[in-house]
């Protein structure tokens, strides 16, 4: 299958409601608005095709990039190629899919994490904090939690929204998984007040760190 074949297939699956939702969420106009279920079906038909994935990514089309993420082979990417992909995408849904399907299991992810935690590029910083949040929750060995809390308290208020979201996740994971730092994590969340008034659907947990932390700790008991 060629790039134009995939684009024509995606265009035939365009959904006005999905397009409207994506635009409202901050996506650009280079998209058709394909439902995630249909994105997965298209990718399943192609299976694995790394060269095609890179070509699809190069189109800049949001739907094509989502398909690309599912059909590329992460081990065939160089760290530089992955970083360029990260920098080139500002729509959070695509960025988060790239994290979930490629970055979090990438062989050199720790080197990239350390680099991205110092990056001035907002999308690299977003992914750096995502990787750090994962380490806080699952493998905190060697992570200076106190230093992270210092950074979060100082940097979160002025961080771009794209970065602020994953920084907040790191703050919440500190409070949830590290009882010795919970009091300070809660205090920072209350002091900053980030996402305090964030609209939340019924049955979902607020991203406001103090609520998020207390709810997850309660569930652990």
Number of C-alpha atoms within 10 A of each C-alpha: 9 9 17 10 10 19 18 10 12 22 16 11 16 17 14 13 12 15 19 12 12 20 15 10 12 12 20 15 12 12 20 21 24 23 17 13 8 15 20 16 12 19 21 13 10 16 14 15 15 18 13 19 23 19 15 24 22 15 14 15 16 24 26 27 26 23 26 25 24 24 24 22 16 18 12 10 16 13 18 10 11 17 17 12 18 22 15 15 18 15 17 16 16 18 24 15 15 22 19 13 16 20 26 17 14 17 15 13 17 17 10 20 21 14 13 23 18 11 14 9 13 19 24 26 26 28 28 26 25 26 24 26 22 16 17 26 16 11 11 16 9 8 12 10 16 13 10 17 18 11 12 21 18 13 14 19 13 9 16 14 13 18 22 22 19 21 26 22 21 26 28 28 24 26 27 25 18 16 12 10 15 21 13 17 27 21 14 20 24 15 10 16 14 18 15 15 10 10 10 10 8 6 6 8 13 18 20 20 28 23 17 18 24 15 14 16 15 9 7 8 5
